[in-house]
Amino acid sequence: MALYRFASASPDTSIVRWNLIFAHVVLTSLTLVIAYPFVQRRIVSGLSEGAIKG
């Protein structure tokens, strides 16, 4: 909601700057996509360790 409020903060409330919203979403997603290969082994082992009873 804060991102939407920032992008629509203009004198004319009917204008939403979608380019700012999409740029923020892409940059946020890009950091996760880049970080995932480095921590993939830990994520998978943590998920499978929690699924095993015993």
C-alpha positions as a Markdown table, in Angstrom:
| # | Residue | x | y | z |
|---|---|---|---|---|
| 1 | Met | 0.0 | 0.0 | 0.0 |
| 2 | Ala | 2.9 | 2.4 | 0.7 |
| 3 | Leu | 4.3 | 1.8 | -2.7 |
| 4 | Tyr | 0.9 | 2.5 | -4.3 |
| 5 | Arg | 0.5 | 5.6 | -2.2 |
| 6 | Phe | 4.0 | 6.8 | -3.3 |
| 7 | Ala | 3.3 | 6.2 | -7.0 |
| 8 | Ser | 0.0 | 8.0 | -6.9 |
| 9 | Ala | 1.1 | 11.0 | -4.9 |
| 10 | Ser | 0.5 | 13.7 | -7.3 |
| 11 | Pro | -1.8 | 16.7 | -7.3 |
| 12 | Asp | -4.1 | 14.9 | -9.7 |
| 13 | Thr | -5.3 | 11.8 | -7.8 |
| 14 | Ser | -6.4 | 10.0 | -10.9 |
| 15 | Ile | -2.9 | 9.7 | -12.2 |
| 16 | Val | -1.0 | 6.6 | -11.1 |
| 17 | Arg | 2.6 | 6.3 | -12.1 |
| 18 | Trp | 2.7 | 2.7 | -13.0 |
| 19 | Asn | 6.2 | 2.9 | -14.3 |
| 20 | Leu | 7.4 | 3.6 | -10.7 |
| 21 | Ile | 5.4 | 0.6 | -9.4 |
| 22 | Phe | 6.7 | -1.8 | -12.0 |
| 23 | Ala | 10.3 | -0.6 | -11.6 |
| 24 | His | 10.1 | -1.2 | -7.8 |
| 25 | Val | 8.5 | -4.6 | -8.3 |
| 26 | Val | 11.2 | -5.6 | -10.8 |
| 27 | Leu | 14.1 | -4.4 | -8.6 |
| 28 | Thr | 12.7 | -6.2 | -5.6 |
| 29 | Ser | 12.1 | -9.4 | -7.5 |
| 30 | Leu | 15.6 | -9.2 | -9.1 |
| 31 | Thr | 17.4 | -9.2 | -5.7 |
| 32 | Leu | 15.5 | -12.4 | -4.7 |
| 33 | Val | 16.2 | -14.1 | -8.0 |
| 34 | Ile | 19.9 | -13.3 | -7.7 |
| 35 | Ala | 20.1 | -14.4 | -4.0 |
| 36 | Tyr | 18.2 | -17.7 | -4.4 |
| 37 | Pro | 20.9 | -19.7 | -6.2 |
| 38 | Phe | 23.3 | -18.9 | -3.5 |
| 39 | Val | 21.0 | -20.0 | -0.6 |
| 40 | Gln | 19.1 | -22.7 | -2.5 |
| 41 | Arg | 20.9 | -25.6 | -0.7 |
| 42 | Arg | 20.1 | -24.2 | 2.7 |
| 43 | Ile | 16.4 | -23.5 | 1.8 |
| 44 | Val | 15.8 | -27.0 | 0.4 |
| 45 | Ser | 17.6 | -28.8 | 3.3 |
| 46 | Gly | 15.6 | -26.7 | 5.9 |
| 47 | Leu | 12.3 | -27.5 | 4.2 |
| 48 | Ser | 13.1 | -31.2 | 4.0 |
| 49 | Glu | 14.5 | -31.4 | 7.5 |
| 50 | Gly | 11.3 | -29.9 | 8.9 |
| 51 | Ala | 9.2 | -32.4 | 7.0 |
| 52 | Ile | 10.8 | -35.5 | 8.5 |
| 53 | Lys | 9.4 | -36.9 | 11.7 |
| 54 | Gly | 11.7 | -38.5 | 14.1 |
